[in-house]
Amino acid sequence: MEDVESVSQRYAEKFDIERDDTWFVLKLQEEFGELIQSYLMLVGKARTKVKTAEEI
């Protein structure tokens, strides 16, 4: 299994992104937002984006 650093490094190289402190904080915030969105869909407090309960 690849670790997060390895995946992050390849992503940055592929899209020519400088991974500085700002990028790390904002990327973490983006991922956290996606986690919150999934949780809200799971508990019925957000639109499901046409996903079934099993997909959520």
C-alpha positions in Angstrom: 0.0 0.0 0.0 1.3 3.5 -0.9 1.6 6.1 1.8 0.0 9.5 1.6 3.3 11.2 0.9 4.0 9.1 -2.1 0.6 9.8 -3.6 0.8 13.5 -2.8 4.3 13.8 -4.5 3.1 12.1 -7.7 0.0 14.3 -7.8 2.1 17.5 -7.4 4.5 16.3 -10.1 1.7 15.4 -12.5 -0.1 18.8 -12.1 3.1 20.9 -11.6 2.0 22.0 -8.1 4.3 23.5 -5.4 3.4 21.7 -2.2 4.1 24.4 0.3 2.5 25.1 3.7 -0.5 26.8 2.2 -1.2 24.0 -0.2 -1.0 21.4 2.6 -3.5 23.2 4.8 -5.9 23.9 2.0 -5.7 20.4 0.6 -6.4 19.0 4.0 -9.4 21.3 4.3 -10.7 20.2 0.9 -10.5 16.5 1.9 -12.1 17.2 5.3 -14.9 19.0 3.5 -15.5 15.9 1.3 -15.6 13.7 4.4 -18.2 16.0 6.0 -20.3 16.0 2.9 -20.3 12.2 2.8 -21.3 12.0 6.5 -24.2 14.5 6.0 -25.5 12.4 3.0 -25.2 9.3 5.1 -27.3 10.7 8.0 -29.8 12.3 5.6 -28.9 15.9 6.1 -27.6 16.6 2.6 -28.7 15.9 -0.9 -27.5 12.5 -2.1 -26.4 13.5 -5.5 -28.4 10.6 -7.0 -26.4 8.0 -4.9 -28.1 5.0 -3.4 -27.7 4.3 0.4 -25.2 1.6 -0.5 -23.1 4.0 -2.6 -23.0 6.6 0.2 
